[in-house]
Amino acid sequence: MEFNLIEILLSPVTITIVKVLLVFGGLMIGILYLTLAERKFSAYIQGRIGPNRAGRYGLLQPVADGIKFLFKEDVIPTHVDVGLFVIAPILALTPALMLIAIVPFGNELILYGRRIPLQIADIDVGIIYLLAVASVGVYGAIIGGWASNNKYSLLGGIRASSQIISYEVSFILAVIGIVMTYETLRLSEIVQLQDSFLNWGIFRQPLGFPIFLIATFAETARMPFDLPEADAELVAGYHTEYGSIKFGSFQLAEFAHLITSSAVMATLYFGGWQIPGVAVNESPSLALSLAGVGSFLVKTSIIIFFFILVRWTVPRLRFDQLMQFGWKVLLPIALLNIFLTGLWITLLRSRGLASAPAR
Amino acid sequence: MQNSYIPLLIHLIVVGGFAVSSIIITHLIGPRKPSKEKLDTYESGVRYFGDARLRFHPKFFTVALFFLIFDVEVIFLFPWAISFRKLGLFGFVEMMIFLFILAIGLVYIWKKGGLEWK
């Protein structure tokens, strides 16, 4: 009887469902408290206190915000294209939440003699999935901006899409550098290969990392590049006409994108769940696996913290500067990075030196 | 392994279900007190004029065209990058010629003024 129960509980489908719910729940809680962290942090930078009424230190503020979003009137203005207007927030939110599925958040967990990879889906084209799903998110912005039938929204949507596609090229070229170094598209393998400090992506791709970082800022439309919703020019950009949970969905998508981008950055450039100084173990103990998850969360949090810091300390660019920077500076450097990476690997190999992390 | 895509499907159902159901629930439980002002287009409280289906700058179209070219090229790089070491020096030189031709395209766009915003 008891044996059967364990059998059912540890069947692949049950494990997957549990993993999905845990990751999804974790991500949602992460998003909720990220909004609070962002507000508190900006308050301290600007010499204010920030939210402090709901709960101790404002800890219940995100919950209050969420409830408020849910119970607000669902306004659909008369001039909008109703079908597209409703679909846009769903199209923005779903891809943003889908991305986390391929990020390995820990080593294998061994439970009752079974190996459970701490990753929802370990697919063989992980990086291509990442790029494909990330670029679906732009449809939410452009469709929302178009359907709103509002001049601010339209401009915001067009700005968002042209900004995202401009930086997409450099983003992908930076990722190509990582693929050349580790020769795999599987994110779990990329993490496994970053087993020592010097094998981390940031040391293997010292030029690729800044390109990836800047492109991520543009893709998530964070502060130096938040032209799509520049509030001094466009009210709120493509979600000007939205209210209640539809507006909430756009906000959730934005923060989900931020968290996932940080997680991907930690995975590709900072060794993911690898703990510096601890060797990868073929059969890790429970404690070691959980420590790996902790390491992953700490790295991701530090990157998110960096994103927030930049948002509240750096002024916004002008739109022509943004586009010119993407095409005239970032793209040539990204092409150069591929050339240098190839040259470096070829040179090392011709001298008989190890050019890649050992498999 | 074909199986590794099933978890993705489960994840899509959970996430998509959340996105759709939250919008439906809000639509059902929220109050409904429409008024003319509330349902009007919001343009900072100023009386709006005309439709928002404006003509916008053709620059945005050319940016989309440039993107298309470079994005397709980048897809060609993936299979090469995965088997980079197996292809050896020949593969490296070959792809650098490809990238060089592409860089000429970028220089051409640049010289033609395709990247200027005025």
Boltz contact constraints between the chains, C-beta under 6 A:
constraints:
  - contact:
      token1: [A, 16]
      token2: [B, 7]
      max_distance: 6.0
  - contact:
      token1: [A, 16]
      token2: [B, 10]
      max_distance: 6.0
  - contact:
      token1: [A, 20]
      token2: [B, 10]
      max_distance: 6.0
  - contact:
      token1: [A, 20]
      token2: [B, 11]
      max_distance: 6.0
  - contact:
      token1: [A, 20]
      token2: [B, 14]
      max_distance: 6.0
  - contact:
      token1: [A, 24]
      token2: [B, 14]
      max_distance: 6.0
  - contact:
      token1: [A, 70]
      token2: [B, 26]
      max_distance: 6.0
  - contact:
      token1: [A, 72]
      token2: [B, 30]
      max_distance: 6.0
  - contact:
      token1: [A, 73]
      token2: [B, 30]
      max_distance: 6.0
  - contact:
      token1: [A, 73]
      token2: [B, 31]
      max_distance: 6.0
  - contact:
      token1: [A, 74]
      token2: [B, 26]
      max_distance: 6.0
  - contact:
      token1: [A, 74]
      token2: [B, 27]
      max_distance: 6.0
  - contact:
      token1: [A, 74]
      token2: [B, 30]
      max_distance: 6.0
  - contact:
      token1: [A, 77]
      token2: [B, 39]
      max_distance: 6.0
  - contact:
      token1: [A, 78]
      token2: [B, 39]
      max_distance: 6.0
  - contact:
      token1: [A, 79]
      token2: [B, 41]
      max_distance: 6.0
  - contact:
      token1: [A, 90]
      token2: [B, 19]
      max_distance: 6.0
  - contact:
      token1: [A, 90]
      token2: [B, 20]
      max_distance: 6.0
  - contact:
      token1: [A, 93]
      token2: [B, 19]
      max_distance: 6.0
  - contact:
      token1: [A, 94]
      token2: [B, 15]
      max_distance: 6.0
  - contact:
      token1: [A, 94]
      token2: [B, 16]
      max_distance: 6.0
  - contact:
      token1: [A, 94]
      token2: [B, 19]
      max_distance: 6.0
  - contact:
      token1: [A, 97]
      token2: [B, 15]
      max_distance: 6.0
  - contact:
      token1: [A, 98]
      token2: [B, 15]
      max_distance: 6.0
  - contact:
      token1: [A, 101]
      token2: [B, 8]
      max_distance: 6.0
  - contact:
      token1: [A, 101]
      token2: [B, 11]
      max_distance: 6.0
  - contact:
      token1: [A, 120]
      token2: [B, 7]
      max_distance: 6.0
  - contact:
      token1: [A, 120]
      token2: [B, 11]
      max_distance: 6.0
  - contact:
      token1: [A, 121]
      token2: [B, 4]
      max_distance: 6.0
  - contact:
      token1: [A, 121]
      token2: [B, 7]
      max_distance: 6.0
  - contact:
      token1: [A, 121]
      token2: [B, 8]
      max_distance: 6.0
  - contact:
      token1: [A, 122]
      token2: [B, 4]
      max_distance: 6.0
  - contact:
      token1: [A, 123]
      token2: [B, 4]
      max_distance: 6.0
  - contact:
      token1: [A, 149]
      token2: [B, 52]
      max_distance: 6.0
  - contact:
      token1: [A, 150]
      token2: [B, 41]
      max_distance: 6.0
  - contact:
      token1: [A, 150]
      token2: [B, 52]
      max_distance: 6.0
  - contact:
      token1: [A, 151]
      token2: [B, 52]
      max_distance: 6.0
  - contact:
      token1: [A, 154]
      token2: [B, 52]
      max_distance: 6.0
  - contact:
      token1: [A, 158]
      token2: [B, 56]
      max_distance: 6.0
  - contact:
      token1: [A, 158]
      token2: [B, 60]
      max_distance: 6.0
  - contact:
      token1: [A, 162]
      token2: [B, 60]
      max_distance: 6.0
  - contact:
      token1: [A, 162]
      token2: [B, 63]
      max_distance: 6.0
  - contact:
      token1: [A, 165]
      token2: [B, 67]
      max_distance: 6.0
  - contact:
      token1: [A, 169]
      token2: [B, 70]
      max_distance: 6.0
  - contact:
      token1: [A, 172]
      token2: [B, 74]
      max_distance: 6.0
  - contact:
      token1: [A, 176]
      token2: [B, 77]
      max_distance: 6.0
  - contact:
      token1: [A, 176]
      token2: [B, 81]
      max_distance: 6.0
  - contact:
      token1: [A, 179]
      token2: [B, 81]
      max_distance: 6.0
  - contact:
      token1: [A, 180]
      token2: [B, 81]
      max_distance: 6.0
  - contact:
      token1: [A, 180]
      token2: [B, 84]
      max_distance: 6.0
  - contact:
      token1: [A, 183]
      token2: [B, 82]
      max_distance: 6.0
  - contact:
      token1: [A, 244]
      token2: [B, 26]
      max_distance: 6.0
  - contact:
      token1: [A, 245]
      token2: [B, 22]
      max_distance: 6.0
  - contact:
      token1: [A, 245]
      token2: [B, 23]
      max_distance: 6.0
  - contact:
      token1: [A, 245]
      token2: [B, 26]
      max_distance: 6.0
  - contact:
      token1: [A, 320]
      token2: [B, 117]
      max_distance: 6.0
  - contact:
      token1: [A, 323]
      token2: [B, 117]
      max_distance: 6.0
  - contact:
      token1: [A, 327]
      token2: [B, 115]
      max_distance: 6.0
  - contact:
      token1: [A, 328]
      token2: [B, 115]
      max_distance: 6.0
  - contact:
      token1: [A, 335]
      token2: [B, 99]
      max_distance: 6.0
  - contact:
      token1: [A, 342]
      token2: [B, 92]
      max_distance: 6.0
  - contact:
      token1: [A, 346]
      token2: [B, 92]
      max_distance: 6.0
